[in-house]
Amino acid sequence: MKEHLTIIKVGGKIVENSESLNALLKDFAAVEGKKLLVHGGGRSATQMAARLGVETKMVDGRRITDEAMLEVVTMVYGGLVNKRIVAGLQALGIDAVGLTGADMNIVLSDKRKVSAVDYGWVGDVKRVNAEAVATLIESGCCPVVAPLTHDGCGHMLNTNADTIAATTAIALAPYYDVTLVYCFEKPGVLACPDDDTSVIDTITHSDFTRLTADGTIAGGMIPKIENALDAIDQGVSRVLITKADAIGQEGKGTTVK
């Protein structure tokens, strides 16, 4: 029987606030067994870019990562945010190691091709080095992965954290019984965006088609659920979308099947 592994992806809104971050880290530290954390940090990057005089350009909510912005996100995601999380986990007795995709070649990506929009140095995940990640986990370390990958040719790439979490979960599914948890500031996927009690308990492929068609699921939640469904299709045992403070609580959030 495979050992259980919990992979938690936490959004930038949570890790960028000291109070919510500290609460998240305590809950994460209390999760039993082997675990891995993937984090965001977009607002911190935007704030740092403004301080450095680097213009932030967004298209449909997606960051354009030119050379100057790549320097900012590498510094913020791989440095400031990642190491703050690692230090916080060490204080809680978790032997954490902070990583980007370039470290140990754990996540290799292709630079996104230019189509209608040139997103610059943005990566689409090509391969996750599951053996390297599993080696760290088996050594007793808790990997903390920043939303940065590399192209194998010396370039860092800004990469969607939800996608990194899903592809890492898929790659590790042959090694572990994997639960993937997407946690953010809402209690789950909501039927009514302004009503936090309207959590949709379960979403299947057919539910997703229907709920996107009628507009219930929209915006950034669409790619998140697409990643979740892809993970389930490729061997991940469980995927949950829930509020950060509900980590480890049975029956909370939206289960993707």
N, C-alpha and C positions, 0 to 999 in steps of 0.2 A: 504494500500500500504506500502511495506517495505521501510524503510529509506535506503539511499545509503551508502555503505561503500567502501572505496578505500584501497586495500592492495597493498603496493609497496615493491617489493624485489629488493635490490640494491647490486651489486657485490662488492667484496673486492677491486678491482682496483679503484673504485670510492671513497669508504669510507676511503681508506688508503692514499689518497692524499688530503692535507688540502684545496687546491683550489677547486678541484672537489667536495669534501665533502661539503664545505660551499655553493657552488652553488646548490647542490642537496638539502640541507636542506632548503634553501630559496624557491626553487620550491615546495618542499614537504609541507612546511608551508602554501603556497598559495593555496594548493588543498582544495577546499571547502568541508565542511561536515566532517563526521566521517572518521577516517583513522587509519592505522596500518602500521608499517614499519618492514620488516625483512631484516637483513643485513648479509653479509659475512665477510671475513677478513683473508683469507688464507695466503696471502703474509706476513701480519704482524706476523702471528703465525710462519711462516718459519723463518723470521728475528729474532724474539725473541728466537726461539729454537736455532739458531746458536749462539746467544749471551750467552745462558745458557749452551752451549755444548751438546745440545740434537740433535741427528741425525734425519734428516727428510727423511722418506722413502715413496716413491710414487709408485703405481702400476697403469698403464694406467690412470695417472692423478688423482688418488684417494689416499688420505693420509692414511697411516698406523698409527693407533692411539694406541700405546702401553701406558703403565702406565706413562712414562715420558712425552710423547707427550700429553696425556690427561690433565696433569697438565698445560702444556703450553697453549693448546687451551682454557681450562676453564678460565685461567687467562687473555688471550688476547681477546677472543670473549666476554666472560661475563663481563670482567672488562674494559680493556683499550679501545677497539673499541666501545663497547656498551655505556659506560658512556661518551665517547667523543661525540657520537651522541646525547645522552640525554641532555647533557649540552648545545650543540649547538641549539637544539630545544627549550630548556627553554629560551635561549637568544633571540629567535624569538617569544616568547610568546605562545609556544605550551607546554601544561602541559604533558610532556612525562614521561613514567615510563619504565625503562629498565628491561627486563625479560630474563631468560632462560626457557627452558621447565620444569625445576624442580620447578620454582616459581609458587605457586598456583596450582601446578600439571597440568600446561596447556598443556604440550605435553609429553605423555608417549610413550616410544619406547621399542622395543625388540633389544637386542644386536644381531648384524648380525651373522648368523651362519657361521661357517668355512666351506668353500668349497675348491675351488682351491687355494684361497688366504685367509689368516687370517688377516682381517682388524683391529682386536683388538677391542677397545672400540668405535665402530661405531654403531649408532642406526638407525633402520628402524622404522618409525613412526607407532605406533599402535593405538593411540587415541589422539584426541585434545579435551580439556575441553572447549567446545564452550561457555558454560554458564558462566564460570569464565572470559573468555576473553570479552564476551559481557557485563558482569557486570562492568568491568574496562572501557570499551568504553562508556557505558551509564552514568558512573560517571563523564565523561568529560575528561578522561585520553586518551592519545595516546600511546598504547603499542609499544615498540621498542624491537623486539625479536631477540636474538642472536642465532646462529646455534648450540645450545646445547640442548639436551633433557635429560631424565633420565629413568631408568628402573624400578622404584618403589621399588628397593631393596638397594638404597643408592648409586648407581653408576651413574655418569654423562656419557653422550654419545655424541660423535661428530656426528652431523647429517647434512645432505645436506640442505643448506638454501633454494634452489629452492623447495625441497620437503616439508619443513616446511611451506613455503608460500602457496603452492598448497593445502596441507591438512588443513591448517588453513582456507583458503578461502572456501573449501568444507564444513568444519564443521560450518562455520558462514553463509552459504547460506540460511539455514532455517530462520535465524534471520534478514538478510539484503539482499538488492539487491547489490551483490558484483561484483566489478571490480578488477581484479588482473592484476597488471602491473609488468612485469619483465623488469628492466632497467639496461643497461650496457653501454659499451663505443661505441657500434655500433648503427646505426639508425634503426636497425631491423634485421630480418633474410635476409641474402643477397644471391642473385642468384650467384654472383661472389664475393668471399671473399675479393678481393682487390679493389672492386668498391663499395664505400659507396652509390652510387646512384642506385644500383641494388636491392633495397628493394623489397621483395616479399610482396605484400599487404595483402594477405589472405592465410592461410594454414588450410586445412581440413584434416580429417583422410586419405582420398584418396591421397591428395597432399603429405602428410607426407610419405606415403608408397612409392610413386613415387620418391620423392626428396631424400629419404635416399637410395633407390636402385641405383640411378644414381650418388650418392656421393655429391649432392649439399648441403645436410644437413649432417653434420658429427661431430664427436668429442663430446664436451660438449653440443652442441646445441641439440643433440638427446634427452638426458634425460630431458632437459628443455622443449622441445615441448611435450614430453610424459607427463610430469607433467601438462602442459597447457591443452592438450586434455582431460586428466583425469578430470581436474577441470571443464571443460565445460560439460563433460558427467555427472557429479555429481551435477549440479545445479548452478555453478558459471555463472553469466550472461555474463561477458565479460572478455577476456584475451588478453592482449596486450604485445608485446615484442618491446621495443623501446629504444632510447637513453635517458640517464638520463636527459639531458636538454630539452627533449620534453615532460616531464610529464605534463599532463593536456592539451596538444595541440591535438585537433581533427585532424584526418587524418594522423597522423604521426605514423610510425612504422608498425609492422606486426600484424594483428588481427588473432587470432587462433579461429576457429569455429568448 
